[in-house]
């Protein structure tokens, strides 16, 4: 997972590139691979949730998320984590520039 966060005029713009095959049940049966997709992704700054989404296999492989929020400062850290359909988790921390 790659995370970039940049503060501009009081608003933090965040870009997240997640690495996941995003394969649902039907596609997994056709391609004879395991079902695996991100089910929930959350972004936190200083412990407070600033963005979250519930997803499914309808997204493309290695999905790209982009969002913005206010109320953070340069140097704060943003934590992005997700849970996939198999219960695996991933987490990445980035500094707001």
N, C-alpha and C positions, 0 to 999 in steps of 0.2 A: 504494500500500500504506500502511496506517495501522498503527502499532505503539504499544501502551501497556503499560508495565511498572510495577508498584507493589509495593513491599516492605511486607509486613505480618507481624509475628511471625516473622521469619526466613525467610519464604517469599516468593518473587517470583511474582506472578501476571501472566501475559502474555496480551494479546489482540492478535490480528493479523487485519486485514481485508485480504485480497488482492484485487486487481482483475484478473480473468481471465475470459474467456468460458467456459472449461472445456468446449469442444466436442470431442467424440470423432469418429471416422471416420463412423459411421452417421448421427449427427445432422448432421454437416457436409454429407454427401451430400444429406440431405433438405432442409436449409435453404440449400444452395448457398453455404456459407461455408467459410472455411479451418479446418483442424483446429488447435486451439490449447488446450492445457491444461497446468497445472503438473505437472511430473513429480517434483520433489524440492524440499523446503523445509527450511532449516536455520537454527537460532538459536545464536549464539555470544556468550559473555560473556568478556572478557579472553582471547580466542583459543580458549577451550575450548567444545566443542559441549555445549549444555545440552538441546537438543531437536532432533529431525529426523524427517521423515516422507516416505515415498514415496507419491505420489498418482497419480490418473489422472482420466479424464473423468467418472468416476462422481460427482464432487462437484458441487454446485450452482454456478451462475455467481457470481463474486465470493465465494469461500469464506471462512468465518470460522473461525479456529483459536484455541484457548484451551489454555494449559498452565501448569504451575507447577514451580518448582525451588527448591532451597536453595543457599546458598553465595555469594551476591552481596551487595553493599552499595549503599546509596543513593548515587547519583551515578555508579555504574558504567554503562557503555554496553552495550546489547544490539544486536547486528547480526543482522538477519534477511535472508536472501537465498533466491532460488529460481531454478530452471532450468525452462523450459517445453519443450514437445514440439518446438519449432522451434529450440532451442538458445539462445533469448534469456534473459537474466538480469535480475533486478531486485534491488535492495538498499535496505534502510532501516535507519537507526540511530536508536535512541531512548535517552534517559537513564532509568535506574531511579529512580523517585520514592519 
